[in-house]
Amino acid sequence: LLADADVNSVLVSDTDSARSAVAKTQFPVVLVDVDSLSLSPVLLLLTDLRRLLPRAELIVLLDEPSFDASVQLVRRGAVDIVCRASDDLRLLGSRVASAMRDAKQRADRSQMLRDYSILTEDLLYRLTDTARRIGELKSQLSSSGKGSGSPASPTDDYVSVLIVEEDGWLSQSLAPL
């Protein structure tokens, strides 16, 4: 069913093997065939999978539609239920491929937010450190000016900086400041 969608898959035959496979690899999509197992172990498996793979798409396969089973499966973390009797199983491959693309986009977005958070934290640290250094330098300048006995002049808050550059990019940028 998944070969047409060009999806690599790992096949396990029982719930314990599924837990072991999930412990080794973070799967973005998990298909669970409910009718090959009894419902109770599948419900426990779905609970464990939701805990171990909080962002994974858990898709469940049923032979016959069952409202009671579907409600329990969704409550345990299934995001989609495919019935063999009524659904076109040829569409399962495209559904899995779509779920994998969605999972990849979520992972990329999450990584981007983590990177943004790190950069923001670093920027905040540098700004705080720079403000602290400016305060220390102002304190040193004001204490050295008082010790010399000369009155404060309007140019005490100005600093002369020598800029050596070839193209003038930095000096043009600093001129308005």
LUMPAZA-925296 format. One line per field, with one value per residue (C-alpha): y, x, z negated; residue in one letter; residue number from 1. Coordinates in steps of 0.1 Angstrom, whole numbers, plus 5000, padded with zeros to 4 digits. Layout:
<recs>
yy [Y/...]
xx [X/...]
zz [Z/...]
resn [A/...]
resi [NUM/...]
</recs>
This chain:
<recs>
yy [5000/5024/5014/5036/5066/5060/5057/5037/5017/4995/4965/4950/4922/4930/4959/4951/4953/4985/5000/4988/5003/5037/5037/5035/5058/5088/5080/5109/5086/5053/5030/5005/4977/4973/4941/4921/4926/4928/4963/4965/4961/4985/5012/5008/5010/5042/5057/5048/5060/5093/5097/5086/5104/5134/5149/5118/5111/5080/5064/5034/5007/4990/4963/4975/5009/5009/5040/5027/5016/5048/5069/5050/5051/5088/5094/5074/5096/5084/5113/5093/5061/5042/5015/4988/4981/5016/5036/5034/5019/5031/5066/5054/5060/5096/5101/5088/5109/5140/5133/5129/5162/5178/5163/5175/5211/5210/5197/5225/5251/5238/5238/5274/5285/5268/5286/5319/5315/5308/5339/5361/5349/5356/5391/5399/5387/5409/5439/5435/5431/5461/5483/5471/5480/5515/5521/5511/5533/5563/5558/5556/5587/5607/5597/5605/5639/5648/5638/5661/5692/5704/5712/5690/5701/5693/5671/5647/5625/5622/5597/5601/5570/5563/5542/5528/5513/5513/5516/5540/5517/5518/5555/5564/5542/5558/5594/5599/5586]
xx [5000/5029/5052/5034/5039/5077/5076/5101/5084/5093/5070/5065/5041/5033/5029/5062/5082/5064/5075/5111/5112/5098/5125/5152/5137/5114/5088/5067/5038/5027/5001/4984/4963/4938/4921/4953/4955/4929/4916/4930/4967/4962/4947/4977/5000/4984/4988/5025/5030/5014/5037/5068/5060/5039/5041/5036/5006/4989/4968/4947/4934/4900/4883/4848/4836/4829/4818/4827/4862/4868/4860/4883/4911/4908/4908/4941/4957/4947/4945/4929/4910/4909/4883/4892/4856/4846/4878/4899/4931/4950/4947/4965/5000/4992/4977/5009/5031/5010/5014/5051/5054/5033/5056/5087/5072/5064/5100/5115/5093/5102/5139/5136/5119/5146/5173/5155/5152/5189/5198/5174/5188/5224/5213/5197/5228/5251/5228/5227/5265/5270/5247/5266/5300/5287/5276/5310/5328/5305/5312/5350/5349/5328/5351/5383/5368/5360/5394/5412/5395/5384/5347/5326/5324/5298/5322/5326/5299/5315/5342/5366/5370/5396/5381/5404/5386/5389/5354/5338/5308/5312/5320/5289/5268/5281/5279/5243/5250]
zz [5000/4993/5022/5047/5024/5022/4985/4966/4938/4909/4903/4868/4858/4822/4797/4779/4812/4820/4787/4793/4828/4815/4788/4815/4842/4841/4867/4881/4890/4874/4889/4865/4878/4851/4864/4864/4826/4799/4790/4754/4764/4793/4769/4746/4775/4788/4753/4753/4788/4781/4750/4769/4802/4792/4827/4848/4869/4856/4883/4874/4899/4891/4911/4904/4892/4855/4836/4802/4812/4832/4802/4780/4806/4811/4773/4772/4798/4833/4857/4886/4889/4922/4928/4952/4960/4970/4977/5008/4995/5026/5010/4979/4995/5004/4969/4953/4976/4968/4931/4935/4953/4925/4899/4917/4919/4881/4874/4895/4879/4845/4853/4866/4834/4813/4834/4831/4793/4790/4811/4792/4759/4771/4784/4750/4732/4754/4750/4713/4711/4733/4712/4681/4697/4708/4672/4659/4684/4676/4639/4646/4667/4642/4613/4633/4644/4607/4595/4620/4606/4640/4646/4667/4703/4729/4748/4718/4732/4766/4776/4805/4826/4853/4881/4907/4937/4975/4988/4963/4955/4917/4915/4936/4913/4882/4894/4885/4850]
resn [L/L/A/D/A/D/V/N/S/V/L/V/S/D/T/D/S/A/R/S/A/V/A/K/T/Q/F/P/V/V/L/V/D/V/D/S/L/S/L/S/P/V/L/L/L/L/T/D/L/R/R/L/L/P/R/A/E/L/I/V/L/L/D/E/P/S/F/D/A/S/V/Q/L/V/R/R/G/A/V/D/I/V/C/R/A/S/D/D/L/R/L/L/G/S/R/V/A/S/A/M/R/D/A/K/Q/R/A/D/R/S/Q/M/L/R/D/Y/S/I/L/T/E/D/L/L/Y/R/L/T/D/T/A/R/R/I/G/E/L/K/S/Q/L/S/S/S/G/K/G/S/G/S/P/A/S/P/T/D/D/Y/V/S/V/L/I/V/E/E/D/G/W/L/S/Q/S/L/A/P/L]
resi [1/2/3/4/5/6/7/8/9/10/11/12/13/14/15/16/17/18/19/20/21/22/23/24/25/26/27/28/29/30/31/32/33/34/35/36/37/38/39/40/41/42/43/44/45/46/47/48/49/50/51/52/53/54/55/56/57/58/59/60/61/62/63/64/65/66/67/68/69/70/71/72/73/74/75/76/77/78/79/80/81/82/83/84/85/86/87/88/89/90/91/92/93/94/95/96/97/98/99/100/101/102/103/104/105/106/107/108/109/110/111/112/113/114/115/116/117/118/119/120/121/122/123/124/125/126/127/128/129/130/131/132/133/134/135/136/137/138/139/140/141/142/143/144/145/146/147/148/149/150/151/152/153/154/155/156/157/158/159/160/161/162/163/164/165/166/167/168/169/170/171/172/173/174/175/176/177]
</recs>
